[in-house]
Amino acid sequence: MKGRNWTIIALGSLCLLADDAQAAISGQIQARLVILASCQVSSAGSDPVAAPVSDLGLLDFGRQGPTWVNPIKASLTDSAEGRLQVACNPSVTGFTVTINGGLNGDGTTRRLSNGRQTIPYRLFVDASGSDSYSIGQQRNFAVSSGRRIPI
């Protein structure tokens, strides 16, 4: 019986010490966010994050008969208002846009191709067709207060 009493007393003492065994631990967790000075291209009216750079729309010239002679206007389809835009974070003050000659360009003229024949085309900055993008020409754009800039 004496052995059993000592066991009960020992277990009771351990239970009393269990509450006292808690310890307060303090420390710090550091957090960091690095925002890069950058810009993102998107379609007009779309979320820049949701519109990946590789899928900004289609330049659709429509259907034409074999003997058409007048210039054809086209705009980007599947891109809301048909305009590309650039949004930058506040640390960016400007950016440059350069458009190459495409898959069938020859260095001076952009060309559409069906595999056998080519048709020349030009890209314009404005809807009136008076300000064109030459192949390889750099255009500088200023950024102000995080606005989306049409290109």
Contacts in CASP RR format, 6 or more apart in sequence:
PFRMAT RR
TARGET T0000
AUTHOR 0000-0000-0000
METHOD contacts of the structure
MODEL  1
MKGRNWTIIALGSLCLLADDAQAAISGQIQARLVILASCQVSSAGSDPVA
APVSDLGLLDFGRQGPTWVNPIKASLTDSAEGRLQVACNPSVTGFTVTIN
GGLNGDGTTRRLSNGRQTIPYRLFVDASGSDSYSIGQQRNFAVSSGRRIP
I
35 89 0 8 1.000
35 91 0 8 1.000
36 89 0 8 1.000
37 89 0 8 1.000
37 91 0 8 1.000
37 92 0 8 1.000
38 88 0 8 1.000
38 89 0 8 1.000
38 92 0 8 1.000
39 86 0 8 1.000
39 87 0 8 1.000
39 88 0 8 1.000
39 89 0 8 1.000
39 92 0 8 1.000
39 95 0 8 1.000
39 143 0 8 1.000
40 48 0 8 1.000
40 49 0 8 1.000
40 53 0 8 1.000
40 86 0 8 1.000
40 87 0 8 1.000
40 88 0 8 1.000
41 48 0 8 1.000
41 53 0 8 1.000
41 56 0 8 1.000
41 84 0 8 1.000
41 85 0 8 1.000
41 86 0 8 1.000
41 151 0 8 1.000
42 48 0 8 1.000
42 51 0 8 1.000
42 56 0 8 1.000
42 84 0 8 1.000
42 85 0 8 1.000
42 86 0 8 1.000
42 87 0 8 1.000
42 148 0 8 1.000
43 51 0 8 1.000
43 56 0 8 1.000
43 57 0 8 1.000
43 76 0 8 1.000
43 78 0 8 1.000
43 79 0 8 1.000
43 80 0 8 1.000
43 81 0 8 1.000
43 82 0 8 1.000
43 83 0 8 1.000
43 84 0 8 1.000
43 85 0 8 1.000
44 79 0 8 1.000
44 80 0 8 1.000
44 81 0 8 1.000
44 82 0 8 1.000
44 83 0 8 1.000
44 84 0 8 1.000
44 85 0 8 1.000
44 148 0 8 1.000
44 150 0 8 1.000
45 80 0 8 1.000
45 81 0 8 1.000
45 85 0 8 1.000
46 79 0 8 1.000
46 80 0 8 1.000
48 85 0 8 1.000
48 87 0 8 1.000
48 148 0 8 1.000
51 79 0 8 1.000
56 76 0 8 1.000
56 79 0 8 1.000
56 84 0 8 1.000
57 76 0 8 1.000
57 77 0 8 1.000
57 78 0 8 1.000
57 79 0 8 1.000
57 82 0 8 1.000
58 76 0 8 1.000
58 77 0 8 1.000
58 78 0 8 1.000
59 74 0 8 1.000
59 75 0 8 1.000
59 76 0 8 1.000
59 77 0 8 1.000
60 74 0 8 1.000
60 75 0 8 1.000
60 76 0 8 1.000
60 77 0 8 1.000
61 72 0 8 1.000
61 74 0 8 1.000
61 112 0 8 1.000
61 121 0 8 1.000
62 72 0 8 1.000
62 74 0 8 1.000
64 72 0 8 1.000
75 82 0 8 1.000
75 127 0 8 1.000
76 82 0 8 1.000
76 83 0 8 1.000
76 84 0 8 1.000
83 150 0 8 1.000
83 151 0 8 1.000
84 150 0 8 1.000
84 151 0 8 1.000
85 148 0 8 1.000
85 149 0 8 1.000
85 150 0 8 1.000
85 151 0 8 1.000
86 95 0 8 1.000
86 97 0 8 1.000
86 141 0 8 1.000
86 143 0 8 1.000
86 148 0 8 1.000
86 149 0 8 1.000
86 151 0 8 1.000
87 146 0 8 1.000
87 147 0 8 1.000
87 148 0 8 1.000
87 149 0 8 1.000
88 94 0 8 1.000
88 95 0 8 1.000
88 143 0 8 1.000
88 146 0 8 1.000
88 149 0 8 1.000
89 146 0 8 1.000
90 145 0 8 1.000
90 146 0 8 1.000
92 143 0 8 1.000
93 142 0 8 1.000
93 143 0 8 1.000
94 140 0 8 1.000
94 141 0 8 1.000
94 142 0 8 1.000
94 143 0 8 1.000
95 140 0 8 1.000
95 141 0 8 1.000
95 143 0 8 1.000
95 149 0 8 1.000
96 138 0 8 1.000
96 139 0 8 1.000
96 140 0 8 1.000
96 141 0 8 1.000
97 138 0 8 1.000
97 139 0 8 1.000
97 141 0 8 1.000
97 151 0 8 1.000
98 136 0 8 1.000
98 137 0 8 1.000
98 138 0 8 1.000
98 139 0 8 1.000
99 123 0 8 1.000
99 133 0 8 1.000
99 135 0 8 1.000
99 136 0 8 1.000
99 137 0 8 1.000
100 135 0 8 1.000
100 136 0 8 1.000
101 107 0 8 1.000
101 110 0 8 1.000
101 135 0 8 1.000
101 136 0 8 1.000
102 110 0 8 1.000
103 113 0 8 1.000
104 110 0 8 1.000
104 111 0 8 1.000
104 112 0 8 1.000
104 113 0 8 1.000
104 118 0 8 1.000
105 111 0 8 1.000
105 135 0 8 1.000
107 135 0 8 1.000
108 135 0 8 1.000
109 120 0 8 1.000
109 135 0 8 1.000
110 120 0 8 1.000
110 121 0 8 1.000
110 122 0 8 1.000
110 123 0 8 1.000
110 135 0 8 1.000
111 118 0 8 1.000
111 119 0 8 1.000
111 120 0 8 1.000
111 121 0 8 1.000
112 118 0 8 1.000
112 119 0 8 1.000
112 121 0 8 1.000
113 119 0 8 1.000
122 132 0 8 1.000
122 133 0 8 1.000
123 132 0 8 1.000
123 133 0 8 1.000
124 130 0 8 1.000
124 131 0 8 1.000
124 132 0 8 1.000
124 133 0 8 1.000
125 131 0 8 1.000
125 132 0 8 1.000
125 133 0 8 1.000
125 139 0 8 1.000
125 151 0 8 1.000
133 139 0 8 1.000
139 151 0 8 1.000
141 149 0 8 1.000
141 151 0 8 1.000
143 149 0 8 1.000
END
